[in-house]
């Protein structure tokens, strides 16, 4: 089984997240000091890399606690609306890769660093339910987060760690997988900063290269592909 994260790996979300953030900040413009630099795409990517789907709460824009909660609520609304209206896309090559996995009889799962509402919105808009056999998100597991999510996916799919590879973009995601003795692949095609992918066991910089990287990573069944 292959377990894939969602954002920056399956779903090209860079412009969507920035647009949702900018829309959410309009009503709070008077609360943000004029000398504060507004976040850009790099800030959003770095926030997601370091803090996962809770990245918005970590932005350094000098908002009070009440204003920050207003921003979080507004962002969730704008993000879901943008997804529903077609903002964002699956990365080119995703469907081709899914087709190859079907030929190989390899099961696919989404183990998303995301909120449940966001995951469901992307699944519905892009018909990911017909591409992935299992889809779960870190928010469902509270403090347990990614590690418990990965464990539950394997339980539901009835696979063990030696049959599972985890594809992600975040160092924390790789650490959680390693705690379960899972092999990891750092995927860089949706990222600007790829240095932190060194925390993964293997790296892949394009979807076109993914098949060969998977073959290299699969120590347990070398004739699998």
N, C-alpha and C positions, 0 to 999 in steps of 0.2 A: 504494500500500500504506500502511496505517496500522500503526504499531508501538506497542503499548501496554505500559506497565509494569503490574505486577500489584497489589501492595499499595497501599492507599489510592486506587486508581483503578478497577480491575476488582473486586478482592476487598476486602470490608470486614473488615479484620483487627484493628481497634483493640482490642476486648475480648479477642480470642483471644490476641494478643501479651501483653497485660497478665496474663491468667490463666496463660499458660504461664510467664511470668516469676515470678509469685508462687508457683506450684507448685514451681518449680525452686529458689527461695530457701529453702524450708522446711528442708531438710536443712543449710543453711549459716547458719541463724539465729544460731548461737553465734559465727560468725566475723565477723559484721557488727556494727560498733560501735553501741551503743544510740542514740547521738546522730546517726546518719546518717539522713537523710530517705529513705524508700523511694521508688523511682521510681513515677510515676503515668502515665496515658495521655499526658499532654503530654510527659513525659520520653522515653517510647518513640518518639513521633512525631518529636521533635526529634533523637533519636539516629539514627533511620532516615534522616531528611532529611540529616543531616550525614555519616553514615558508612555508609549502605546496610545490607546484610544483616549487616555486621560490627558493628552498633551495640552489641551486648551487651558487647563487649570494651571499650567506651568509657564504660560507666556508672561514675559516681563513687560507688561504694559501699564503697570501701576494702577490697577483698579482695586477698589475696596471689595470686601467679601460679598456684599450684596450685589454690586455691579458685576462682579465676576460670575456669580450664579445666574444673573440675568443674561450674561453673554453665553454661558453654557447652554441655557435653555433655548435661546434664540438660535444658536448655532445648530443644535440638533434639528430644529424645525427647518431651517434653510437647507441644511445638508440633505435631509430626506426629500424635500421638495425638488431640489436640483437633480437628485438621482431619478426621481419619478418622471421628471421632464426630459431626461435623456443626457444630462451632463455626465461626463466621465465615459469610459469605454473599457472594454476588455482589450488587453494588449494584443496587437497583431501577432498571430502565431499561436495564441492560446487554443483556439479551436482545432488547429492542425495537431497540436500536441495532445489534446484530449482524444482525437481520433487515433493517434498512434498508441495511446495507452489502452484503448479498446482493443486494438489489434493484438497488443501484448497481453491482454487480459489482466491489466494492472488496475486495481481499484484506486480511485481518487477521492480525497476528502478535503474539505475546507476547514482549517483550524485557524479562525480569523482573530487577529488582535483588533477587536471591534465591539461595539455595542450590538445588542440583539436587534434593535429597530433598524439600525444601519445595515447590518448583514441581511436582514429580510428584505429591505428595500432594494439592495443590489441584486439579490437572488431573484426577486420578482421581475425586476426590470430587464435583466440579462439572461434569464432562464438558466441560472446556474444549477437549479435542481435537476436538470436533465444531464448535466455535465459531471456532477459530483454526487457520489453515493451517500456521503455524510457531510453535514455542514453544522459547525458549532462555533461559538464565539467565546472569548475570554471573559466577557462580562458575566456570563452565566455562572461562573465559578468563584466570583468574589475574590477573596484574598488568595485563593489557590491559583487563580488565573490560568496562565498558559500551560503549566505543568499538569494540572488536573484535567484541563481540556484535552490535551494530547493523550493522556491516559484513558479518558472516557471514549475518545474516538477509537482507539485501538480495541477497547473492550467491546464497543458496539460492532466493530468490523470483524471481531474475533481474529485479530492478528497479534503477533508478539513483536517485540522490538527488533528482532533479527529480520523481520519481513517488512520493516517500515523505514521510510526515509522522510525527513522533514525539510521542506523548502521554505526559507524565510528571508527577511531583510534586517532583522533586529538582533543585536547581541543578546538581549534578554531572552528572546525566543530560542536562540541556540543553546543558552545555558539551561533553560527549562528542558529542552530535548535531551541534552547530555545527562541531566539528572535521571532520565529514564533509560539511559544507555541507547539512545537513538542517534543515528548518523544524520548529519545536517549538511545542507547545501545552501550557501549564501548566494542569493540571486540579485544581480545588480542592474538589470535592464531598465528598471523604473526609477533609479536613484541618481542623484548628482554626486553624492559622496559615497564612495564604495570602500573606503579604508576599513571600516568596522566589519566588513564581511570576513576579515581574517579570523574572526572568532568562530566561524563555521569550519567543518571538516573539509569541505570542498567549496569551490566558487564557480559560478557560471555567470557570464556577462551578457548573454543573449539567449533568447528562447531557441534560436536555431542551433545553439551548441548544447542544449539541455540533454538531448538523448545520449550524447557521448559522455557527458559528465555523470549522468545517472548510471551508465554502464560501468564507469570507473568506480563510482561510489558503492555499487552493489557487490560487496565482497562475498555475500552468502549464496547468491545464485548467479554466477558469471555467465551462464547461458540464457539468462532471463530475457534479453532483448534481441 
